Amino acid sequence: MPEFYPSIGEAIGAAMQHNIRLAYGGEGSSSETPLQVRYLPHPSADPYSVPGMIARLTETATPHEVAGVIEEVNGALVGALPQLTELVAAAADWTRARLTFENSHHNPTFETWTRLAAATHLLRDVQEELEVAEDMIAACPAELSDPKYRDEVPSLRTRELLSDVLGSDAVADSRPPAAQTPEADRQRAARASSPNAATQQTAPSADATSEPPASPPPPRSPRTR
């Protein structure tokens, strides 16, 4: 399963198909590739990954923290944005090696190169804009403004990461995949891809609203000694 979906609806739909294939042992269609469990660490497990940096960009983050994240994204050597720019540029160069101009009226390869080249230039423009924005972040106030002013400017984030959809406890276990058995991986994938995984963490039970339990539940045993 990919780490993000364009909408929560698509994530839930993919999770339902995922569970159906698990329930029938992956024998839905012979043409489909066998389902494999993918290790998806929570953003907090790697604060320097793109999901980790997004998780750090909360409304209460300080200007210094936000500027640091932008600097990490735009770093010349290991920044995610320069690496993405080089990836798109490499795709454009791959297309360039296949260019021909024998037919002046129909040249889809050249049109593909044109789009990839334009995307590369746009990404380089984004890098320049972020360099300027990074220096300007320090002038932003650390305190939150009145919510009434936020309605004047639209929110720009439009995609949900898988951890946003399924919740922090519904992603794969933090242990490395080599230390897990196939059956444990299969069960963990079913739990992680369940559409109810996130709601089960927050939805109160019916008994919780009626009367408190007679005695507190026994404490959980620690995972490690």
Helices and strands as residue ranges (DSSP letters): E 4-5, H 8-23, G 43-45, H 50-56, H 63-73, H 80-96, H 108-137, G 147-152, E 160-161, H 162-166, G 177-179, H 182-192, H 197-202, H 206-210
